[in-house]
Amino acid sequence: MNGPDVRMPLPGRDGATILGKLGDVLYAGLAKDLGPFVIRRKDGSWIEDIDGNVFLDLISGMASVPLGAANKRIVDAAVEALRETGLEDAHFYAHEYMLPLAEQLLAVAPDGLTRVDIALNGTEAVETMIRFARRATRRPIVIGFMGGYHGEAGTAGAVGAETSDLSAGYRALMPGFVHVPYPNPYRTPFEARPGGTGDGTVDFIRDHLLFHAVDPAEVAAIVIEPVLGSGGCVAPPPAFWTALAALCEEFGFLLAVDEVKSGFGRSGAMFAVQRSGVRPDLMALGKAMGGGVMPIGAVLGTERAMDFDDLSTGSTWSWFPASCAAALETLAVFRDEPVLDNVLALEAAGTDALRRLLERFSAVGDGRAVGCFQAIELVTDRTTKERDAGRQRDLAGRLARRGILADSSTTSLNIQPSLLLPVETLQMAYGVLDEELSAMDGSP
């Protein structure tokens, strides 16, 4: 495909017809959130819609497509396994892909993780991870973070708190979760106190939450995204991780990291928590684990977190053979190709482009790049930091009409390219972003 190339208002004629008919049959909450075109095919970082428009994909299936769409190596491996075995319930019969995948996951995982459980996707992995934490500690309470996203069902939805509406109607029915603000360097309400832990967020947990509201003896785990995904591509400061690890050690909490979105290279490390040097007790995986070809998830844990056999987990399609084959080939690509080197080059390019945007536009309150997690946060005023959601939506629409697809999330415009995207292509996209911000400001 040659692009970006958008030749008509969106949606085009055929796309508008299909989207209109989908509106008649889909759940309305789904239909209203669909994008302004209908996909015909994808190739690498490019999307063609049914009207012939071509877009640069900087969303990557919400970070579930790490190595470009329809990666031939991964597709071929999955198709071969599908032809050989079709579906098998891996909770009942082991198949030949299970052992190598479990072994290879543990080989690249943070030190100390020695056990693997299977899952269908990230949400199921997070649910299972929380169940492991409560079973291992015999404690009921889980601490999560405001801004975190962990899924939209059951315990995964309850431990998440990206926005209040995502858990409306069932949070009150899911006891056992408390939340504190994510350690966001741009927006944290906390400062480290003299003589404290070294981090304001952990000081708040230790000095206030655990003193006034929650008995530490009842806390099973702290669940955190090492980099906020849809919540804004935010990485905590280094001091946070040191203080958090010490807090967990002091009170016997399990440190449970949700790497569903940040895992498999997106942060510039195989797993984002490896950038911090902290060893988690539990780790949930999903999304990119299947290489953007098949759905799959997993929970990895220490002996303390998973050394028992009386917890029933998973579902019928967890680790079915074709998904495992896709995951194995995904890991092979990371071994064979300089994927992480390219991610770090994209991070450097993004950091440079975001710095220029911050210098040029007062509406850009913050710019962040952690590997291929990149974002700009638009504000009405840099002093008050009030978010400008309307400008953000407008910018996302303008970019789409220029053939650049970015994720207008709840807090920021997120840029999540393929880990294999050429650096010059990302630089081109930032150039278009600069032009559209200028046009919105009325600048020449």
C-alpha positions as CSV (number, residue, x, y, z in Angstrom):
1,M,0.0,0.0,0.0
2,N,1.1,3.5,-0.7
3,G,-0.1,6.1,1.8
4,P,-1.4,7.9,3.7
5,D,-4.0,8.6,1.0
6,V,-7.5,9.8,2.0
7,R,-9.4,11.0,-1.1
8,M,-12.9,11.7,0.3
9,P,-14.7,12.7,3.5
10,L,-14.9,9.9,6.1
11,P,-16.7,7.6,6.0
12,G,-16.8,7.0,2.2
13,R,-19.9,5.9,0.4
14,D,-19.5,2.2,1.0
15,G,-18.2,2.6,4.5
16,A,-21.1,4.9,5.4
17,T,-23.6,2.3,4.1
18,I,-22.1,-0.5,6.2
19,L,-21.7,1.6,9.3
20,G,-25.3,2.7,9.0
21,K,-26.6,-0.9,8.7
22,L,-24.3,-1.9,11.7
23,G,-26.0,0.8,13.7
24,D,-29.3,-1.0,13.1
25,V,-28.2,-4.4,14.5
26,L,-25.3,-3.8,16.9
27,Y,-25.6,-2.9,20.6
28,A,-25.8,0.9,20.4
29,G,-22.9,1.4,22.9
30,L,-20.7,-0.5,20.5
31,A,-22.0,1.1,17.3
32,K,-21.5,4.7,18.4
33,D,-17.8,4.1,19.2
34,L,-16.9,2.6,15.8
35,G,-14.4,4.6,13.7
36,P,-15.3,6.5,10.5
37,F,-14.4,3.8,8.0
38,V,-14.6,0.0,7.4
39,I,-11.4,-2.0,7.0
40,R,-10.8,-4.0,3.9
41,R,-7.3,-5.2,4.5
42,K,-4.2,-4.4,6.6
43,D,-0.5,-4.8,5.7
44,G,2.2,-4.0,8.2
45,S,1.5,-0.5,9.4
46,W,-1.0,0.3,6.7
47,I,-4.8,0.0,6.6
48,E,-7.0,0.2,3.5
49,D,-10.7,0.8,3.9
50,I,-13.5,-0.5,1.6
51,D,-13.6,2.9,-0.2
52,G,-9.9,2.7,-1.1
53,N,-8.5,5.1,1.4
54,V,-5.1,4.3,3.0
55,F,-4.2,5.1,6.6
56,L,-1.0,4.9,8.6
57,D,-1.9,2.8,11.7
58,L,-0.5,4.3,14.9
59,I,-2.9,2.4,17.1
60,S,-1.8,-1.2,16.4
61,G,-5.1,-2.8,17.5
62,M,-4.8,-1.0,20.8
63,A,-1.2,-2.3,21.1
64,S,-2.2,-5.9,20.3
65,V,-0.4,-5.9,16.9
66,P,3.3,-5.5,17.8
67,L,5.0,-6.6,14.6
68,G,2.8,-5.2,11.8
69,A,-0.6,-6.5,10.7
70,A,-0.7,-10.0,9.2
71,N,3.0,-10.7,9.9
72,K,3.7,-13.6,7.5
73,R,5.9,-15.6,9.8
74,I,3.3,-15.6,12.5
75,V,0.3,-16.2,10.3
76,D,2.0,-19.2,8.6
77,A,2.8,-20.7,12.0
78,A,-0.8,-20.3,13.3
79,V,-2.3,-21.6,10.1
80,E,-0.1,-24.7,10.2
81,A,-1.1,-25.5,13.8
82,L,-4.8,-24.8,13.0
83,R,-4.7,-27.3,10.1
84,E,-3.0,-29.9,12.2
85,T,-5.1,-29.8,15.4
86,G,-7.9,-27.3,15.2
87,L,-9.2,-26.6,18.8
88,E,-8.1,-28.5,21.9
89,D,-9.0,-27.6,25.5
90,A,-5.5,-27.3,26.9
91,H,-6.9,-27.6,30.5
92,F,-7.7,-31.3,29.6
93,Y,-5.1,-32.4,27.1
94,A,-1.6,-31.0,26.7
95,H,-0.5,-30.4,23.1
96,E,3.0,-30.1,21.7
97,Y,3.2,-26.3,21.7
98,M,2.5,-25.9,25.5
99,L,5.8,-26.9,26.9
100,P,8.1,-24.8,24.6
101,L,5.9,-21.8,25.0
102,A,5.9,-22.0,28.8
103,E,9.6,-22.5,28.9
104,Q,10.3,-19.7,26.5
105,L,8.1,-17.3,28.4
106,L,9.9,-18.0,31.6
107,A,13.3,-17.6,29.9
108,V,12.6,-14.0,28.9
109,A,10.5,-13.1,32.0
110,P,11.8,-11.1,35.0
111,D,13.9,-13.2,37.4
112,G,12.0,-15.1,40.0
113,L,8.9,-16.0,37.8
114,T,8.9,-19.8,37.6
115,R,5.3,-20.8,37.0
116,V,2.8,-20.3,34.1
117,D,-0.9,-20.4,33.9
118,I,-2.9,-20.2,30.7
119,A,-5.5,-17.6,29.6
120,L,-7.5,-16.7,26.6
121,N,-6.8,-13.0,26.7
122,G,-5.6,-10.1,28.9
123,T,-8.8,-9.6,30.8
124,E,-8.9,-13.2,31.8
125,A,-5.2,-13.2,32.7
126,V,-5.8,-10.2,35.1
127,E,-8.8,-11.9,36.7
128,T,-6.8,-15.0,37.2
129,M,-3.8,-13.1,38.6
130,I,-6.0,-11.5,41.2
131,R,-7.4,-14.8,42.2
132,F,-3.8,-16.2,42.6
133,A,-2.9,-13.3,44.8
134,R,-5.8,-13.7,47.1
135,R,-5.4,-17.5,47.3
136,A,-1.6,-17.3,47.9
137,T,-1.9,-14.7,50.7
138,R,-5.3,-15.6,52.1
139,R,-6.0,-11.9,52.1
140,P,-9.0,-10.1,50.4
141,I,-8.0,-6.6,49.5
142,V,-6.2,-5.5,46.3
143,I,-4.8,-2.0,45.8
144,G,-5.1,-0.5,42.3
145,F,-4.4,2.8,40.7
146,M,-6.6,5.6,39.4
147,G,-5.9,5.8,35.6
148,G,-5.2,2.1,35.3
149,Y,-7.1,-0.1,32.8
150,H,-7.2,-3.8,33.3
151,G,-10.3,-4.9,31.3
152,E,-14.1,-4.3,31.5
153,A,-15.5,-7.3,33.3
154,G,-15.6,-8.6,36.8
155,T,-12.5,-8.2,39.0
156,A,-10.5,-6.9,36.1
157,G,-12.9,-4.0,35.7
158,A,-13.1,-3.4,39.4
159,V,-9.3,-3.2,39.9
160,G,-9.1,-0.7,37.0
161,A,-10.1,2.9,37.4
162,E,-9.3,4.7,34.1
163,T,-12.6,6.5,34.2
164,S,-15.6,6.0,36.5
165,D,-18.1,5.3,33.7
166,L,-16.1,2.1,32.7
167,S,-17.2,0.4,35.9
168,A,-20.6,2.0,36.3
169,G,-23.2,-0.4,37.5
170,Y,-21.0,-3.0,39.0
171,R,-18.1,-1.4,41.0
172,A,-20.4,-1.2,44.1
173,L,-21.0,-5.0,43.7
174,M,-17.2,-5.8,43.7
175,P,-15.8,-5.3,47.2
176,G,-12.1,-5.7,48.1
177,F,-10.5,-3.0,45.9
178,V,-9.1,0.4,46.8
179,H,-7.5,2.9,44.5
180,V,-4.8,5.6,44.8
181,P,-3.6,8.0,42.1
182,Y,-1.2,6.6,39.6
183,P,2.4,8.0,40.1
184,N,2.0,10.3,37.1
185,P,4.9,12.8,37.1
186,Y,2.7,15.3,35.2
187,R,-0.4,15.1,37.4
188,T,0.5,13.5,40.8
189,P,-1.1,15.3,43.8
190,F,1.7,14.0,46.0
191,E,5.2,15.1,46.9
192,A,7.7,12.9,48.8
193,R,7.9,13.9,52.4
194,P,11.2,14.4,54.3
195,G,12.2,11.1,55.9
196,G,9.6,9.2,53.9
197,T,9.9,6.4,51.4
198,G,11.4,8.7,48.7
199,D,8.2,8.7,46.6
200,G,5.0,10.8,47.3
201,T,2.6,8.1,46.1
202,V,4.1,5.4,48.3
203,D,4.2,7.9,51.2
204,F,0.5,8.3,50.7
205,I,-0.2,4.6,50.7
206,R,2.0,4.0,53.7
207,D,1.2,7.0,55.8
208,H,-2.5,7.5,55.0
209,L,-4.2,4.6,53.3
210,L,-2.7,1.8,55.4
211,F,-2.9,3.9,58.6
212,H,-6.4,5.2,58.3
213,A,-8.4,3.0,56.0
214,V,-6.9,-0.4,55.2
215,D,-5.2,-2.9,57.5
216,P,-2.0,-4.0,55.8
217,A,-2.6,-7.5,57.1
218,E,-5.6,-7.7,54.7
219,V,-3.9,-6.6,51.5
220,A,-3.1,-9.4,49.1
221,A,-1.5,-7.4,46.3
222,I,-0.8,-4.2,44.6
223,V,-1.8,-4.3,40.9
224,I,-0.3,-1.9,38.5
225,E,0.4,-1.2,34.8
226,P,4.2,-0.6,34.7
227,V,3.3,2.0,31.9
228,L,-0.2,3.3,31.8
229,G,-1.6,2.2,28.4
230,S,-4.9,3.7,27.4
231,G,-4.7,5.9,30.5
232,G,-2.0,8.0,28.8
233,C,1.3,6.2,28.1
234,V,2.7,7.3,31.5
235,A,5.8,5.8,33.2
236,P,6.3,6.3,37.0
237,P,9.5,7.9,38.2
238,P,12.3,5.5,39.2
239,A,12.0,6.4,42.9
240,F,8.4,5.0,42.9
241,W,9.5,1.5,42.0
242,T,12.2,1.3,44.7
243,A,9.7,2.6,47.3
244,L,6.9,0.3,46.1
245,A,9.1,-2.8,46.2
246,A,10.2,-2.0,49.8
247,L,6.6,-1.5,50.8
248,C,5.5,-4.9,49.4
249,E,8.5,-6.5,51.2
250,E,7.6,-4.8,54.5
251,F,4.0,-5.9,54.6
252,G,4.1,-9.1,52.6
253,F,2.1,-7.7,49.6
254,L,2.4,-9.4,46.2
255,L,3.5,-7.1,43.5
256,A,1.2,-7.9,40.5
257,V,2.0,-6.2,37.2
258,D,-0.4,-6.0,34.3
259,E,1.8,-6.3,31.2
260,V,-1.1,-7.0,28.9
261,K,-0.4,-3.8,26.9
262,S,3.1,-3.0,27.9
263,G,4.6,-6.5,27.4
264,F,6.3,-7.9,24.4
265,G,8.6,-5.0,23.5
266,R,6.3,-2.0,23.4
267,S,8.3,-0.2,26.2
268,G,11.7,-0.9,24.7
269,A,12.3,-3.9,27.0
270,M,10.7,-7.3,26.6
271,F,8.5,-6.4,29.6
272,A,8.1,-2.9,30.9
273,V,8.8,-3.8,34.5
274,Q,12.3,-4.8,33.4
275,R,13.1,-1.1,32.8
276,S,12.6,-0.5,36.5
277,G,14.7,-3.4,37.8
278,V,11.8,-4.5,40.1
279,R,11.0,-8.2,40.4
280,P,7.2,-8.8,40.4
281,D,5.5,-11.8,42.1
282,L,2.8,-12.1,39.4
283,M,2.6,-10.9,35.8
284,A,-0.4,-10.9,33.4
285,L,0.1,-11.1,29.7
286,G,-2.1,-10.8,26.6
287,K,-2.7,-8.6,23.5
288,A,0.7,-8.7,21.7
289,M,1.5,-12.2,23.0
290,G,-0.2,-13.6,19.9
291,G,1.7,-11.4,17.5
292,G,-1.4,-9.6,16.4
293,V,-2.6,-12.9,14.8
294,M,-4.3,-15.0,17.5
295,P,-5.8,-14.3,20.9
296,I,-3.8,-15.6,23.9
297,G,-2.9,-14.6,27.5
298,A,-0.9,-15.9,30.4
299,V,-0.2,-15.4,34.1
300,L,3.4,-15.9,35.3
301,G,4.2,-16.2,39.0
302,T,6.7,-17.0,41.6
303,E,6.6,-20.1,43.7
304,R,5.0,-18.1,46.6
305,A,2.3,-16.8,44.3
306,M,1.4,-20.1,42.5
307,D,2.7,-23.0,44.6
308,F,-0.7,-24.8,45.1
309,D,-3.1,-26.8,42.9
310,D,-6.6,-26.0,44.2
311,L,-7.5,-23.0,42.1
312,S,-9.5,-23.7,39.0
313,T,-8.5,-21.3,36.2
314,G,-8.9,-20.5,32.5
315,S,-11.4,-21.3,29.8
316,T,-11.9,-23.6,26.8
317,W,-10.0,-21.6,24.2
318,S,-7.1,-20.7,26.5
319,W,-3.8,-21.7,24.8
320,F,-5.4,-23.5,21.9
321,P,-2.7,-24.8,19.5
322,A,-2.8,-22.1,16.9
323,S,-2.5,-19.3,19.5
324,C,0.5,-21.0,21.1
325,A,2.1,-21.4,17.7
326,A,1.6,-17.7,17.0
327,A,3.1,-16.8,20.4
328,L,6.1,-19.0,19.8
329,E,6.7,-17.4,16.4
330,T,6.3,-14.0,18.0
331,L,9.1,-14.8,20.4
332,A,11.2,-16.1,17.5
333,V,10.9,-12.8,15.7
334,F,12.2,-11.0,18.8
335,R,15.2,-13.4,18.9
336,D,15.9,-13.1,15.2
337,E,15.3,-9.4,14.5
338,P,16.5,-6.2,16.2
339,V,13.0,-5.3,17.3
340,L,13.9,-3.7,20.6
341,D,16.6,-1.7,19.0
342,N,14.0,-0.2,16.6
343,V,11.7,0.5,19.5
344,L,14.4,2.5,21.2
345,A,15.1,4.4,18.0
346,L,11.3,5.2,17.7
347,E,11.4,6.3,21.3
348,A,14.2,8.7,20.6
349,A,12.4,10.1,17.5
350,G,9.2,10.5,19.4
351,T,11.0,12.2,22.3
352,D,12.6,14.7,19.9
353,A,9.3,15.4,18.1
354,L,7.3,15.8,21.3
355,R,9.9,18.3,22.6
356,R,9.4,20.4,19.6
357,L,5.6,20.3,20.0
358,L,5.9,21.4,23.6
359,E,8.0,24.3,22.5
360,R,5.7,25.4,19.7
361,F,2.2,24.9,21.1
362,S,0.9,26.1,24.4
363,A,-2.1,23.7,24.1
364,V,0.3,20.8,24.5
365,G,0.7,20.4,28.2
366,D,2.8,17.3,28.2
367,G,4.5,14.9,25.8
368,R,5.6,11.4,26.7
369,A,7.5,8.6,25.0
370,V,8.3,5.3,26.6
371,G,9.3,3.0,23.7
372,C,6.3,2.8,21.4
373,F,4.0,4.2,24.1
374,Q,3.9,7.9,23.0
375,A,1.3,10.5,23.8
376,I,0.5,14.2,23.9
377,E,-1.8,15.7,26.5
378,L,-3.7,18.7,25.4
379,V,-4.8,21.3,28.0
380,T,-6.7,24.6,28.1
381,D,-4.1,26.1,30.3
382,R,-0.6,24.9,31.2
383,T,-0.9,26.2,34.7
384,T,-4.2,24.6,35.7
385,K,-3.5,21.6,33.4
386,E,-7.2,21.3,32.6
387,R,-7.6,18.7,29.9
388,D,-9.0,19.9,26.6
389,A,-11.0,16.9,25.5
390,G,-12.7,18.8,22.6
391,R,-9.4,19.8,21.0
392,Q,-8.1,16.3,21.4
393,R,-11.0,14.8,19.6
394,D,-10.8,17.5,16.9
395,L,-7.1,16.7,16.4
396,A,-7.7,13.0,16.2
397,G,-10.3,13.6,13.5
398,R,-8.0,15.9,11.6
399,L,-5.3,13.4,11.6
400,A,-7.6,10.6,10.4
401,R,-8.6,12.8,7.5
402,R,-4.9,13.2,6.7
403,G,-4.6,9.4,6.9
404,I,-2.9,9.2,10.3
405,L,-4.7,7.0,12.9
406,A,-4.0,7.8,16.6
407,D,-5.9,6.8,19.7
408,S,-7.9,9.6,21.3
409,S,-8.0,8.1,24.8
410,T,-9.6,9.3,28.0
411,T,-6.6,11.5,28.9
412,S,-4.4,12.0,25.9
413,L,-3.8,11.3,22.2
414,N,-1.9,8.1,22.2
415,I,0.5,7.1,19.5
416,Q,1.2,3.3,19.5
417,P,3.1,2.3,16.3
418,S,4.2,-1.1,15.2
419,L,7.5,-2.0,16.8
420,L,8.9,-2.4,13.3
421,L,7.8,1.0,11.9
422,P,10.6,2.8,10.1
423,V,11.7,5.8,12.1
424,E,11.3,8.2,9.1
425,T,7.6,7.1,8.9
426,L,7.0,8.1,12.5
427,Q,8.8,11.4,11.9
428,M,6.5,12.0,8.9
429,A,3.4,11.4,11.1
430,Y,4.7,13.9,13.7
431,G,5.1,16.4,10.9
432,V,1.5,16.0,10.0
433,L,0.5,16.4,13.6
434,D,2.5,19.6,13.8
435,E,0.7,20.9,10.7
436,E,-2.7,20.1,12.1
437,L,-2.0,21.8,15.5
438,S,-0.8,24.8,13.6
439,A,-4.0,24.9,11.5
440,M,-6.1,24.6,14.7
441,D,-4.2,27.6,16.2
442,G,-4.6,29.5,12.9
443,S,-0.8,29.6,12.6
444,P,0.9,29.9,9.2
